[in-house]
Amino acid sequence: MLITSINNEHIKEINKLKEKKYRDMTNTFLIEGKHIVLEAYKEGLIKELILEQDELFPLNSPTTYVSKEILKKLSSMESYSNVMAVAQKIKEKEIGEKILILEDIQDPGNLGTIIRSACAFGIDTIVLSPKTVDLYNPKVIRATQGMIFHINIIVREVIPFIEEIKKDNYKIVGTRVTDGKDVRQSKTYSHYALIIGNEGRGMSSEIQELCDEYLYIKMNEQVESLNAAVAASILLYELYNK
């Protein structure tokens, strides 16, 4: 099927997926670029492939061909991709032994980068607080480079979740300089949950009180702090290589 009108009703429905409320209503989201589409396809999440007219991208999925004008309309990037898809939201799985908890991360680039690093460094499950930026924000998806499809990500109220996993002997590891331990000297944990706080205020005091210990990253004293995604990546790397 070839669609050339930007006023086509089906295209209008797909375009609504740029908004969170429609992503939530339909349990689907829009993705762009061959690499990300292919990663979603590997997990069986593609509902509809959207290709520029005459584009060859032979995946076994329902396919709609569209004009350049429609791709530009659907794209959330300045330079549109000629391969897009409507994907099914990712189903939750059981939590693993190595958990990353993100408390109210707001920047989509930070969230996407953290997800990518979590995949690289052995995290089984990522827990997002309800106030964290939407997982299916297009900027988040792009920053993950497709790794969003290969890790378990769930949304939970953080305090009750921590209280629950403490019953199963997970070590709850926070991040702060005062009373913290250099991450390079940290122990090896069989079951742990590492917490990364909000970009501006860090971990809330209520969550700090639930931590069993704290880690910090030793760095030049002239530098006050690191970007949340950079700090998370360093911590995850160090824990992974214990």
N, C-alpha and C positions, 0 to 999 in steps of 0.2 A: 504494500500500500504506500502510495506517495501522497504526502500532504504539502501543499504550497501556500495555504492561507493561514496567516497568523490569527485569524478570527475563528479558525476551526474549533469546535467545542472540545474535542479530545485534547488538543494542544492547550487550550485554556485550563483544562483540568490538570494537566501535567505541570503547567506553569505555576499553579497554586502551591505546588510542593516546595516552592521557595520559602513558604511561610510555615512556621512550626505547627500552628494549629491544624493545618491540612495534613502535614506529615503524621501528626498524632491521630487524626481522624481516619486516615487511610492505612496507617501502619506501613507506609512506604516513604521513600525519599529518592531524590534525583542525584545521580552521580555523573561525572564528566571525565573523559580521558580514557584512552585505550587500556593503560596499565591498571587503573582503578576498576574499570568495568571488568577486566579479565580476572582480577582478584575476587570480585563479587561473584563472578560466574563459577569460579572454582568451588565456591561454597554453596552453589545452587540458589542464589538469592536474586537473580535477574528475573523480573516479571516482563519487561518489555525493553528491547533494544531500540535505540533511536539513532539512525545513521543519516548522514548527509547523502543526498542523491548520488548514486554510483559508487559510494564508499564500499569497499570490500572488507568485511570483518566477520568471517563465517562462524558464528556461534549458534548453537542449537537453541535459539530462543525466539519467541514472537518478535518480529521486527517491523518497525515503521520507518519509512524513508521520508525525509523532510528537506525543505529548501534551506539555504544559508540563512535567510531572514528568520526562519523559525528557530534555528540553532542559536542565533544571536539573541533572540527573545528569551529562550530557555536558559541560556548560560548565565552564570553568576560571575564570570570572569570577563575582563576586557577583551582578551583574545579567546574566542570561543573554540571549543573542540568539535571535531566532526564526528565524534563517537560519544554518545550519552546513553544512559539507561535509567529506567525506573527499577529500583531495587526494594526488596522486602526488608523490613527492619530485622535486626539480628535477634534470634531467640536466646534467652538466658540459659546458661548451663550451671552445673553444680560448681560451687566455689572450690578453688584449689588450695594448695599448701602455701603458696606465696602470693600475697594480696597487696595491692596498691590502693590506698584510699585517698581520694581527692576531695578536699573540703572546699566547695564554693569557688573552684577555678572559673574565672570569667572570660579570659581571652581565648578565642577559638584556636588561634595558632599555638598557644601553650598546650591546650588540651590535646590537639592532634599530635604535636611533637612528643608529649609524654606517652601517649598511646603507642607511638612508634618505638620509643625507647623501651617501654615495658615489654613489648614483643621481643626486642633484641636481647633483653637481659633477664629472661626467664620468669616473668610474672605470669601467674595462672589466671588471675581474676583482677579486674579493676572495678572498684566501687566508687560511684559518683554520688555526691550529695545531691538532693533535689534542686538546690540553687546553683549547681554547676551549669555552665553554658550548655545548650542543647547538643547532645552527642551527634545529631544529624545536621548540624549547621554546615553548609557547604565548605566553609573555611576549615572546619575541623576535619572533614572528610579528606580534603586535599592534603592537609598537613600530615595525615597518617600514612599517606602514600599506599593506601590499600590495606594496611595492617589492621585496621578496624575490623576487618572480616575474619581475622585469625586469632582473636583473643576474646575471652569471656568478659563482657562489660555489663554491670548491673547498676541500678539506681536504688539507693537505700538511705533512710535516715541514719546518719553516721553513728550517733551515740548508741542507740539500741543494737545496731549491727556489731559494734565493738564489744558491747556487753555480752552479746551472744557468743561470739567466737572466742572470747576469753574463757568461756566454759570448756572449750575444746583445746585449751592450752596453747593458743596462738600467742606469740610474743608481740606486744603492741609497741611499735617503734615510732617515736615522734622525731621532730627536727627542731633544734634550737641550739644556740651557742652556749648560753649559760647552763651549767650542769650537764652539758652534753659530752659525748665521747667522739673523738676523731673517728670518722667512719672507717678509716684504714685499720683501726685497732678494734673494730667491732667483732662480735662473736659470729659464728655460723649458726643460723637458726633453721630447724627443719620446717617449722610452721611460723610464719610471721605476717604481720600487716604493717607496712610502712605508710605513714601519713604525710601528705603534702598539703599544706594549708593554702588559704587564699593569697593571691599575689600581694595584696596591700597589707593585710593584718596578720598573716600567718595562720597558725592553728588557733582555734578558739580556746579559751581557758578551760571550758568544760571538757574538751577533748584532751587537752594537755594532761588533765588529772587522771585520765584513763591509761596513759602511756606507762609502760614498764621501764623504758629507758629512752634516752634522746641521743641523736647523732648530729654531728655538724661537719661541715667541710672546711678544712684548714685552708686559708687563702691570705693574700696580701691584706694587711690591716687597713690599707687606704681604701679598700673596696668594702662598702657597707653591706652589700647583699648581692645575690645572684638572681637572675631571672628564674621564675619557678620551674620552667621546663629544663633549663640548664642544670639547676640544682637537683631536680628529680633524676635526670639522666646520669649525673655523676654518682649519686647515691646508689642508684640501681646497678650501675656498672661495678661499683666497689662490692656491693653485696653479692652480685652474681659471680664474682671472681674470688670469693672466699674459698 
